[in-house]
Amino acid sequence: MLRLLVLEGNTLAGRRRIAETAGAMPAESYAAVLRSLAPRVVVDIATPADASFALPQPLEAYHGIAITGSALNIYQREVEALRQIDLVREIFVRGVPMFGSCWGLQLATVAAGGEVGLNPAGREVGFARRIMLTAEGRTHPMHAGRAAVFDAPAIHSDIVTRLPQSATVTAWNTMCEVQAAEIRFGRGLFWGVQYHPEYRLHDVVAVILRYGQLLVDEGFFADLDALARYAADLSALDVDERRGDLAWKLALHRDILSHDCRQTELRNWIASLEQT
């Protein structure tokens, strides 16, 4: 039986803000996805951004550790981020396998000696389009079953700007040169993606509603009414993914609508843990 740990990337205030629209904090949603992929798995949750943070079990008790997204910006070097960098560096030292989405990839990059910064191309929100596997990515077990080009749920304005040594880029697109990577550091192995394979359409809707006026200001929507209509269409498709009219309207295909496709990297990570 696998025992996994999910590290919540957000502060307490951030978790509460996200739960207001998404219905749960990111680590809770992430843990639910992991349990759905491996029903007999035991999943613990920890909140390392908190000053009162404590691990439920020693790091060595876990077969793998997953890291959520976060509203923090790692280059701000806030104490809530520095705690997490130190923890991830320690996980690398201990050799516990990790998987990270968005913030998780950025944390592992900085912990291993790389750099993260604001994306000069702007924000990627809703869905990352035309992600392409690199030559290494096409044969990497993290992406087994992925098409060579695919879309994925995403929300980020920060990107990996310099990879650490012993890192391999496995996917990219025109918005972000590092959409997925493997990082080897110390005794550890990290698989990570800049997108969110754990997200449902419901989570994308929550992101859009939470950002609201900011997305209008950045030109993603003409006004809040247009944003609300888009969110309503996504919500309807989340309820009934057979709505071909909405899927066509929103340009969403099997890589988004199929749970098996959308969760590819997480499913493959769990499979790799079960084989060790």
Order of alpha helices (4+ residues) and beta strands (2+ residues): beta-alpha-alpha-beta-beta-alpha-beta-alpha-beta-beta-beta-beta-beta-beta-beta-alpha-alpha-alpha-alpha-alpha-alpha-alpha
